[in-house]
Amino acid sequence: MSKHTVVTFIDHPFEYFDQSVTKMHSLPRAELEELQREAMMLRFAQHREGIEMVRKLADRLGITSVDKFNDVVPLMFSHTTYKSYPPALIDNKRFDLMTRWLAKITIHDLSEVDATGAESIDEWLEAVESASKLQVITSSGTTGTLSIIPKDELTTVEACRSGGRRCFSSSDRSRPRISSIRWSM
């Protein structure tokens, strides 16, 4: 498979399948697994150095490349990763430090995020979304600690295009934000 094909599969999966859910679900398993394996290898090579938590974990485990699906399993973030910030940062409105924490789990540059004056988590999230390509998803879960999950616009848009009906709502139509996804069968 060519690199372009793998890149299209990663970045624009619905385009890769010619906008067809039928084609998406009709790809032979062996072909899909090979495409996924190549995509995994490429993404790891692209992001190993750029995502601090991945780099540190890979270094600690001695992982320099991933060739098989089992190679990547030790690098997958557990749910606790997305709530590994000190909760006092939110309580004390230290959104500058929350931004530094968030930057450790995403490839996206957050250096332009100015959290000065943010008085709430919502205001901080607005600052992150308006100064970066991230659309941050939050969930309170059952532990009582807020999970903060960085997703980029492309991932959000592609998820919606490949199955969502009503995905975006925002007062700023130039930067839609995800509000809900209803997966259709």
N, C-alpha and C positions, 0 to 999 in steps of 0.2 A: 504494500500500500504506500502511496506517495505521502509525503509530509503534508501536502496541501489537503489531502483527503482526511487525514487524522486531525489536522487543525480545524477543518470545517466541522468534523464530527464533534470536536470539543467545544468550539466557540459558537457554532450555529447548527445544532443537531437537527432542528426541524428543516433547515435548508438542505442539510446533507441527505435527508430522506425526501427531498422534493415536496415539502409541505404535506406529506402523506403519513397519517397515523398508521394506515394499513402497511405501508412499506416499512415503517419503523418496527412494527411487530411481526414482520414477515422475514426479516433477515435471518438466515440460517445461524443457529447457535454458535457453531465453530467460527464463522466469519465475524459475528458480533464479539465473541470473546477475544479474537485476535485484534480487532479494532480497539476494543477496550484496553487490552494489554498495551498496545502501542500508545494509546492516549495516556495511560497511566505513566508509562516510561517517559514520555515527552513532558507531561506536566511536572513530574518530580524533577526532571533535569532543569526545567524552566524556573521552578519555585524553591528548590532546596535551599539556596543561599538567601533568597529574598524574604522568607517567612521565618522570623527568628526562632519561634518555638519548634518548627520543623527542623531547622538547621541544628539546633542544640540537641534535639532528640536523636536525629540521625547521627550526629557526631558521637553522642554517648553510646549509641548502639553499633557504631561502626558501619552504618549503611551509607554507601556512596552511590548506589544505583538500585533500581528496582526492575527486575526482569520478569518475575512471576507475581501473581496476585498475592500470594502469601508473603512476599517481600515487603509489601506496603502495610500490611496489617499492624505491625508494631508502631507505625507512624500515625495511625489514625487517632484523631483527637477524641477523647472521651467527653461525655457531656459536662464533666467538671471543668474542662478547659475553658468553656464559655462563661464560666462564673468563677474564674480563678483570680479575679481582681480583689483587692481588699475592700470589703463593703464600706469601710469608713470613707473611702474616696467619694462615694456618692453622698453619704451622710454629710460630709464636710464640703461638698460642692467642689471637689478637686477634679474638675472635668479635664483640666490640662493633663493630669496624671492618668485619667481614664483613657484619654486619647493615646498616650504613650503605651498603655497596656494593650489597647485595641490594635495598635500598629504591630504588635508582636505576633498577632495571629492572622494577619492579612498581607497580601502581596501589594496592596494599594498604598500609595504615598498619602500619608495623613499630615504631612508637614505644614500644609496650608490651613489646617483646621484651627480656628481661633475660638476657643471655648471661654474666652474672657467675658464675664458678665452672665454666663449661663447659670440660671438659678434652679434648674430642674433637669432631670434626666431627659425630658422631652426637648428642652432647649438645647442640650448638648447633642442629642441625636440630630436635631435640625442643623446644627453647625457642622456635624460630621457629613451629613448628606449633601449639604449645599457646597461644601469645599472639597468633596472627593467623589469618586465613582461608587461609593458604598451606599447600600440601602440596608440599614441595620435592622435585624429582626430581634425582638425581645420576647421572652417567655418567663413567666414566674415559676412555672413547674411546681413540683411538690415539696422542694426543699426550702422554699421561702426566699431563696437567693435568685435574683434576676439573671437569666441567661442572656448574653449579648452575642449575637451571631452575625458576623459580617458577611453580607452577600453583595456582589456587585450588580449593577443594573443589567448587564448582559445576561447573567445567570437568572435573574428574576424575569426578564423579558422572555428568554427562551423557555423557562418553565411554564410561563403563561401561554406562549404560542403553541407549546406541544400538548396542552391539555386544559389550560385555564379558560374560563369564560369571562369572568369579571375580575380583573387583576389589579387595576390601578385606580387610585383616587388621590387627588392632590389639588390644592388651590393653585399651585404653580404647574400648569400644564406642560411646561418645557422640561420638567423633571418629574415624571410620574413616579409615584411610590406605590409599593404593593399594599393593598388593603385586605384583599381576600382572594383566595384561589378556590375555585370550585372545580374539582376534577371530574371530567365527563367520561362516561364509559362508551 
